[in-house]
Amino acid sequence: MLGTIIMLWLGLEAGTGIRNEIERHTFYNEAREYCNSVSKPLLRVGIRKYPWEPPNADYTVDIDPDILNISGGILADERAMPFSNKQFGACINQHTLEHLNTPEDVQQAVNECTRVSDTTILLTPSPYSFFSNVLNPQHNLRLYFDQLNNKIRVEENPKLGVSVPTPSIGAHMVIHEGAPRVYSQGRAIIIE
């Protein structure tokens, strides 16, 4: 019985991880297509760490000094980016917000992403992933995207086994400039 429960939990975590990577690539490709259609560059917040992740963008921002070793890499904090307003067609923020320390930090980062781009895509791990919330000591926050209230809820990550692994119900949000109209597209929340 215990073995079956462990296998189910591992399968759930693996499925969540695979789905997460598929969504990363899907949203990256959509952002790239949008940027090509409006003839503006693509900004990525968060350096590509693993070969299965989508590539870095025309410009990639990170606080990791290794960012200077890639083409278009800029060493900068996502809470105060050195770009002009609406310089980019899209900004794709890939798994950086959960590393910040406070909800105020998240608000600053989201404000900056929306300031410098026409469209902002926020990607975070599932708030229901046991791996992300308990086993990863670098994840300080859990983010929930609230479609009904058009808000991002941010919670401190307890990291002490408080989270129970359940199916992921949403860890991605897309913000478009313009009138606030909210609709769901898969696990993404689109704000237009």
Backbone bond lengths (Angstrom), bond angles and torsions (degrees), N, CA, C in turn:
res aa  C-N    CA-C-N  psi(-1)  N-CA   C-N-CA  omega(-1)  CA-C   N-CA-C  phi
1 M - - - 1.455 - - 1.535 111.15 -
2 L 1.341 116.70 -49.61 1.459 120.52 179.79 1.528 110.69 -62.08
3 G 1.332 116.00 -40.11 1.468 120.23 178.11 1.521 111.61 -60.55
4 T 1.313 117.25 -39.75 1.465 121.72 178.66 1.519 110.82 -65.46
5 I 1.325 116.32 -42.40 1.465 120.38 178.68 1.522 110.60 -62.96
6 I 1.318 116.92 -43.55 1.475 120.80 179.09 1.521 110.38 -63.45
7 M 1.330 117.68 -42.20 1.468 120.77 179.52 1.534 110.89 -64.99
8 L 1.329 117.13 -40.17 1.463 120.39 176.90 1.522 110.86 -63.39
9 W 1.319 116.56 -43.55 1.462 120.33 179.47 1.534 110.41 -63.37
10 L 1.324 117.96 -44.57 1.467 120.86 178.90 1.529 110.90 -63.16
11 G 1.337 116.13 -38.98 1.461 119.53 177.04 1.517 111.95 -64.23
12 L 1.321 116.62 -39.60 1.458 121.43 177.45 1.526 110.69 -63.39
13 E 1.309 116.55 -45.91 1.473 120.14 179.13 1.529 110.92 -63.02
14 A 1.333 117.22 -42.70 1.467 120.73 179.04 1.530 110.07 -64.08
15 G 1.326 116.63 -44.18 1.459 120.32 178.70 1.516 112.51 -61.59
16 T 1.325 116.48 -41.61 1.463 120.82 177.55 1.527 109.98 -62.56
17 G 1.325 117.17 -42.30 1.469 121.07 179.47 1.519 112.08 -64.09
18 I 1.326 117.09 -42.96 1.468 120.76 179.43 1.517 110.46 -65.92
19 R 1.311 116.46 -44.71 1.462 120.63 178.53 1.525 110.56 -61.17
20 N 1.307 116.40 -39.19 1.452 122.60 178.33 1.532 110.38 -59.86
21 E 1.321 117.39 -46.55 1.468 120.79 -178.89 1.524 111.41 -67.53
22 I 1.329 117.08 -38.10 1.463 119.81 176.64 1.529 109.66 -60.86
23 E 1.328 116.48 -44.31 1.461 119.89 179.79 1.524 111.59 -65.69
24 R 1.322 117.73 -38.42 1.471 119.84 176.63 1.523 110.50 -55.89
25 H 1.329 116.29 -48.01 1.464 120.35 -178.84 1.524 111.80 -68.35
26 T 1.312 117.13 -40.11 1.460 120.86 179.52 1.523 110.91 -60.78
27 F 1.326 116.63 -50.29 1.461 119.79 -179.00 1.529 111.84 -68.70
28 Y 1.325 117.44 -35.67 1.466 119.86 176.63 1.533 109.48 -61.13
29 N 1.326 116.99 -46.82 1.463 120.63 -179.06 1.521 111.54 -63.47
30 E 1.339 117.30 -40.28 1.462 120.20 177.21 1.528 110.87 -64.22
31 A 1.330 116.88 -40.56 1.467 120.67 178.15 1.524 110.52 -64.18
32 R 1.319 116.54 -42.23 1.473 120.79 179.30 1.530 110.12 -62.86
33 E 1.326 117.59 -44.19 1.468 120.94 178.88 1.525 110.95 -61.90
34 Y 1.332 116.52 -42.39 1.461 119.43 179.07 1.529 110.30 -62.06
35 C 1.321 116.79 -46.91 1.472 120.20 -179.89 1.526 111.34 -59.71
36 N 1.325 116.69 -41.36 1.465 119.84 177.64 1.527 110.86 -62.97
37 S 1.336 117.40 -37.53 1.464 120.39 -177.21 1.523 112.50 -71.02
38 V 1.326 118.36 -27.19 1.468 121.23 -179.88 1.523 112.41 -106.45
39 S 1.331 116.53 4.39 1.476 122.86 178.41 1.524 112.90 55.34
40 K 1.346 114.46 44.96 1.458 120.87 174.81 1.527 108.10 -125.79
41 P 1.333 117.52 154.23 1.465 119.64 179.58 1.530 112.64 -73.70
42 L 1.328 113.89 161.49 1.465 122.84 177.12 1.522 108.72 -99.98
43 L 1.327 116.34 133.77 1.467 122.47 176.39 1.518 109.03 -109.37
44 R 1.305 115.74 132.54 1.464 120.97 173.58 1.521 107.37 -115.76
45 V 1.316 116.40 132.40 1.462 121.89 172.77 1.517 106.11 -103.95
46 G 1.320 116.38 117.14 1.457 121.79 -177.16 1.515 110.81 108.53
47 I 1.315 116.58 111.95 1.457 122.68 -178.04 1.535 111.16 -65.93
48 R 1.301 115.49 148.91 1.469 121.24 175.81 1.527 107.83 -68.65
49 K 1.324 116.42 119.54 1.465 121.19 -176.94 1.526 113.03 -100.15
50 Y 1.338 116.85 -30.01 1.462 120.69 -173.76 1.521 109.87 -127.77
51 P 1.327 117.68 150.10 1.470 120.29 -176.24 1.529 114.57 -63.96
52 W 1.332 118.87 -20.61 1.464 120.37 -179.41 1.526 112.48 -85.22
53 E 1.332 117.80 -6.56 1.461 120.65 177.91 1.524 110.33 -78.37
54 P 1.347 117.03 159.86 1.466 119.18 173.51 1.526 110.00 -61.34
55 P 1.333 116.81 159.40 1.466 119.40 -177.46 1.524 112.53 -67.84
56 N 1.329 115.34 166.87 1.451 119.81 170.65 1.528 107.33 -66.46
57 A 1.313 116.72 165.55 1.465 120.71 -174.11 1.529 110.78 -101.12
58 D 1.332 115.40 -168.87 1.462 119.66 176.49 1.525 109.64 -57.97
59 Y 1.331 114.54 -40.83 1.460 122.24 172.93 1.525 106.55 -130.34
60 T 1.317 115.72 136.78 1.461 120.64 178.43 1.521 108.16 -130.82
61 V 1.326 116.04 127.91 1.463 122.99 -178.41 1.518 109.14 -107.92
62 D 1.335 115.39 137.19 1.465 120.25 174.65 1.526 107.58 -161.68
63 I 1.348 115.51 160.22 1.467 120.01 175.35 1.519 111.08 -92.52
64 D 1.327 117.71 -3.89 1.462 123.33 176.62 1.528 108.67 -75.94
65 P 1.333 119.27 122.47 1.467 120.95 -179.63 1.528 114.37 -57.03
66 D 1.330 118.52 -20.40 1.463 121.38 176.67 1.524 112.03 -62.79
67 I 1.325 117.16 -15.88 1.455 121.18 179.40 1.522 111.04 -59.84
68 L 1.315 116.88 -28.26 1.457 120.81 -178.20 1.526 112.22 -72.06
69 N 1.312 117.78 -10.10 1.465 122.47 -179.88 1.521 113.24 -91.25
70 I 1.329 117.83 -0.25 1.462 119.73 179.79 1.523 109.93 -114.43
71 S 1.305 115.66 154.60 1.458 121.33 177.85 1.526 109.16 -65.04
72 G 1.320 117.30 129.01 1.458 122.09 -179.77 1.517 114.04 77.51
73 G 1.332 117.29 9.72 1.457 120.92 -179.31 1.521 112.29 -78.21
74 I 1.326 116.10 134.15 1.456 122.01 -178.70 1.518 108.66 -130.34
75 L 1.319 115.31 123.71 1.457 121.54 177.63 1.529 107.74 -80.14
76 A 1.325 115.93 107.12 1.464 120.60 -177.72 1.524 109.13 -160.97
77 D 1.313 114.70 158.68 1.460 122.48 176.94 1.518 108.34 -88.67
78 E 1.325 117.04 134.92 1.461 120.96 -178.82 1.523 112.66 -65.54
79 R 1.323 117.67 -14.45 1.462 120.71 -180.00 1.522 112.51 -85.48
80 A 1.334 117.58 -8.96 1.469 122.14 178.65 1.529 108.32 -153.53
81 M 1.322 116.10 77.81 1.470 120.71 -174.82 1.521 111.16 -84.06
82 P 1.335 115.94 142.83 1.468 120.99 -176.02 1.533 113.47 -85.89
83 F 1.329 117.68 51.56 1.456 121.37 -177.93 1.525 109.71 -127.92
84 S 1.325 115.01 159.39 1.463 119.44 177.81 1.531 109.99 -82.49
85 N 1.321 115.15 165.01 1.463 121.55 179.93 1.523 110.49 -60.00
86 K 1.329 116.38 133.76 1.467 124.77 175.94 1.527 113.00 54.01
87 Q 1.323 117.05 33.25 1.461 121.91 178.30 1.530 111.67 -68.47
88 F 1.340 117.28 -26.81 1.453 121.96 -174.36 1.525 111.20 -113.27
89 G 1.320 114.95 149.63 1.456 119.32 173.31 1.509 110.29 -68.50
90 A 1.330 115.99 -44.43 1.461 120.86 -179.88 1.513 109.92 -143.73
91 C 1.315 114.50 149.18 1.462 122.67 172.76 1.520 105.99 -121.57
92 I 1.325 116.55 122.54 1.453 120.54 177.15 1.525 107.74 -111.94
93 N 1.323 114.32 114.20 1.457 121.62 -177.52 1.525 106.81 -99.25
94 Q 1.340 116.09 106.90 1.458 121.48 -171.82 1.519 111.93 -105.65
95 H 1.306 115.46 101.30 1.461 122.71 170.11 1.533 112.84 55.82
96 T 1.330 114.90 51.94 1.467 119.46 173.68 1.526 111.46 -119.12
97 L 1.319 117.32 -30.78 1.465 120.55 -173.24 1.523 112.62 -60.84
98 E 1.325 118.04 -34.86 1.466 120.74 -179.45 1.522 112.76 -69.06
99 H 1.342 117.82 -13.64 1.460 122.09 178.70 1.531 112.36 -87.49
100 L 1.330 116.57 -13.52 1.458 119.99 178.67 1.530 109.79 -70.61
101 N 1.331 116.26 169.84 1.465 119.63 -171.53 1.515 116.02 -98.87
102 T 1.335 117.68 -27.17 1.462 119.63 -174.14 1.528 110.60 -140.24
103 P 1.325 117.11 161.31 1.466 119.64 172.75 1.535 112.34 -59.21
104 E 1.310 116.99 -32.81 1.466 120.17 177.75 1.527 110.85 -64.32
105 D 1.335 117.10 -37.64 1.462 120.82 175.78 1.523 110.71 -61.92
106 V 1.336 116.16 -42.16 1.466 120.43 178.45 1.525 109.89 -62.79
107 Q 1.331 117.13 -43.90 1.464 120.72 179.31 1.526 110.79 -59.59
108 Q 1.334 116.80 -44.04 1.468 120.20 178.37 1.521 111.08 -61.83
109 A 1.329 117.54 -43.79 1.461 121.51 -178.51 1.533 110.80 -65.07
110 V 1.329 117.23 -44.12 1.464 120.55 179.07 1.527 109.87 -64.71
111 N 1.324 117.49 -41.79 1.467 120.73 177.31 1.524 111.06 -59.05
112 E 1.308 117.30 -42.71 1.463 121.13 179.90 1.527 111.11 -66.10
113 C 1.324 116.41 -44.14 1.471 119.58 179.19 1.520 111.07 -59.32
114 T 1.327 117.22 -43.51 1.463 120.26 -179.18 1.533 111.60 -74.27
115 R 1.312 116.58 -26.68 1.474 119.59 178.24 1.527 111.38 -68.72
116 V 1.331 117.59 -40.95 1.461 120.57 -171.99 1.529 113.67 -90.50
117 S 1.354 118.58 -4.28 1.465 119.19 -175.36 1.526 112.04 -139.39
118 D 1.329 114.65 158.84 1.466 120.77 174.63 1.523 110.44 -72.31
119 T 1.327 116.53 -39.84 1.461 123.54 -176.32 1.516 108.54 -129.98
120 T 1.319 116.22 134.50 1.466 121.01 179.08 1.523 108.93 -120.34
121 I 1.309 115.83 132.20 1.457 121.96 177.55 1.518 107.64 -119.09
122 L 1.315 116.13 119.18 1.463 122.21 -179.26 1.517 108.59 -106.07
123 L 1.319 116.86 125.89 1.454 121.62 178.20 1.520 108.83 -124.06
124 T 1.322 115.56 129.06 1.462 120.96 176.67 1.520 108.50 -137.15
125 P 1.320 117.48 161.83 1.463 118.45 175.89 1.530 110.24 -64.28
126 S 1.294 115.01 158.48 1.455 119.12 176.56 1.527 109.33 -58.97
127 P 1.323 118.06 134.54 1.464 119.87 177.36 1.525 111.89 -69.45
128 Y 1.324 116.37 -6.94 1.461 121.04 -178.26 1.525 112.89 -105.90
129 S 1.324 117.10 5.81 1.462 120.43 -179.63 1.529 110.31 -80.81
130 F 1.304 116.32 123.76 1.463 121.62 177.63 1.530 109.89 -61.53
131 F 1.342 116.66 -43.03 1.461 119.97 179.59 1.526 111.29 -58.96
132 S 1.333 116.89 -49.94 1.465 120.64 -177.07 1.512 113.19 -65.55
133 N 1.321 116.47 -34.73 1.451 119.68 -171.56 1.514 115.16 -97.19
134 V 1.289 118.16 -21.53 1.458 119.67 -176.90 1.518 111.70 -117.36
135 L 1.316 116.32 -43.25 1.457 119.70 -172.80 1.523 114.52 -91.41
136 N 1.315 118.83 -12.11 1.456 121.11 -178.85 1.528 109.53 -103.84
137 P 1.324 117.19 102.37 1.472 119.74 -175.74 1.525 114.34 -69.10
138 Q 1.334 117.97 -11.91 1.462 120.54 -179.10 1.531 112.84 -86.27
139 H 1.320 117.32 -9.73 1.461 120.34 179.48 1.525 109.05 -90.64
140 N 1.329 115.01 104.61 1.461 121.60 -176.84 1.524 113.32 -86.48
141 L 1.315 116.21 -24.67 1.460 121.27 -173.68 1.524 111.14 -130.07
142 R 1.329 115.11 156.97 1.470 122.80 169.87 1.515 107.03 -117.40
143 L 1.315 116.25 134.20 1.462 120.57 -179.10 1.519 109.91 -116.08
144 Y 1.331 114.71 132.26 1.452 122.78 177.00 1.519 106.62 -118.55
145 F 1.312 117.40 128.77 1.449 121.01 178.31 1.518 108.19 -96.66
146 D 1.322 116.14 114.06 1.459 124.13 -173.73 1.522 109.56 -94.76
147 Q 1.322 116.24 99.94 1.454 121.83 -177.62 1.518 112.42 -66.21
148 L 1.315 117.96 -37.70 1.461 120.82 -176.45 1.522 112.50 -66.37
149 N 1.312 116.95 -38.68 1.460 120.92 -177.07 1.519 113.46 -104.82
150 N 1.343 117.08 2.94 1.456 121.60 176.63 1.532 111.28 57.21
151 K 1.340 116.00 46.35 1.462 120.91 -177.57 1.517 110.63 -137.99
152 I 1.298 114.33 161.96 1.455 121.59 171.61 1.524 106.40 -106.33
153 R 1.310 117.03 123.84 1.467 120.84 175.66 1.524 107.17 -97.95
154 V 1.311 116.03 131.77 1.461 122.05 -178.55 1.518 108.61 -119.81
155 E 1.328 115.95 131.38 1.461 121.09 177.62 1.515 109.78 -128.59
156 E 1.318 115.20 149.57 1.459 118.62 172.11 1.514 108.25 -66.58
157 N 1.319 115.62 146.80 1.457 121.49 -178.14 1.524 109.00 -95.38
158 P 1.332 118.85 113.85 1.467 120.25 -175.29 1.518 114.58 -68.14
159 K 1.326 118.98 -30.06 1.466 123.98 176.58 1.516 114.61 58.88
160 L 1.299 118.29 18.69 1.461 119.19 -177.44 1.522 112.28 -122.63
161 G 1.309 118.22 34.08 1.449 121.25 176.91 1.510 114.35 80.32
162 V 1.323 118.15 12.55 1.453 120.97 -179.17 1.525 110.14 -72.10
163 S 1.318 117.08 -33.83 1.450 121.16 -177.74 1.526 110.91 -74.64
164 V 1.318 115.66 138.17 1.460 121.18 175.80 1.523 107.12 -107.25
165 P 1.339 118.97 126.31 1.462 119.42 -177.91 1.528 111.42 -64.70
166 T 1.321 115.28 122.09 1.460 121.89 176.12 1.519 106.90 -135.82
167 P 1.319 118.99 166.54 1.459 119.59 -178.88 1.527 112.04 -57.76
168 S 1.307 115.89 140.99 1.450 121.32 178.83 1.522 109.65 -66.35
169 I 1.328 116.63 134.06 1.458 118.98 178.89 1.523 112.12 -116.87
170 G 1.313 118.35 10.35 1.452 117.89 174.83 1.502 112.38 143.59
171 A 1.299 116.02 122.58 1.449 120.66 178.13 1.520 110.61 -143.93
172 H 1.327 116.72 28.76 1.455 120.50 -178.05 1.514 109.62 -141.08
173 M 1.306 115.89 144.38 1.462 120.85 179.08 1.517 108.21 -143.41
174 V 1.314 116.54 141.30 1.456 122.52 175.56 1.516 107.58 -120.21
175 I 1.306 116.81 129.99 1.456 122.25 -178.94 1.522 108.50 -118.41
176 H 1.327 117.89 120.04 1.453 123.23 176.77 1.518 108.70 -107.01
177 E 1.315 115.40 145.92 1.453 119.47 175.57 1.527 109.22 -68.68
178 G 1.317 118.14 144.03 1.449 121.28 176.64 1.517 112.01 126.91
179 A 1.328 115.47 -162.97 1.464 121.34 -177.30 1.522 110.72 -63.30
180 P 1.328 117.59 137.63 1.464 119.39 -178.53 1.519 111.92 -74.56
181 R 1.315 116.47 103.62 1.454 122.69 173.88 1.516 105.91 -127.81
182 V 1.307 117.64 124.75 1.457 121.81 -173.94 1.516 110.11 -110.05
183 Y 1.302 116.36 132.73 1.452 121.36 171.16 1.520 109.13 -148.23
184 S 1.302 115.67 163.92 1.457 120.87 -176.24 1.516 110.21 -101.87
185 Q 1.322 115.71 140.21 1.463 122.10 174.41 1.518 106.15 -134.28
186 G 1.311 117.13 96.00 1.453 119.82 -174.50 1.514 109.14 65.01
187 R 1.316 117.17 -127.51 1.452 121.01 178.42 1.524 111.51 -94.45
188 A 1.319 118.23 3.40 1.461 121.23 -179.86 1.518 109.83 -91.21
189 I 1.299 115.92 148.65 1.462 121.77 172.17 1.518 105.99 -108.88
190 I 1.307 116.38 122.28 1.446 121.58 -176.97 1.525 107.99 -104.76
191 I 1.304 116.64 129.44 1.462 121.41 176.92 1.522 106.01 -119.44
192 E 1.308 116.85 115.95 1.460 120.24 -179.32 1.509 110.99 -115.61
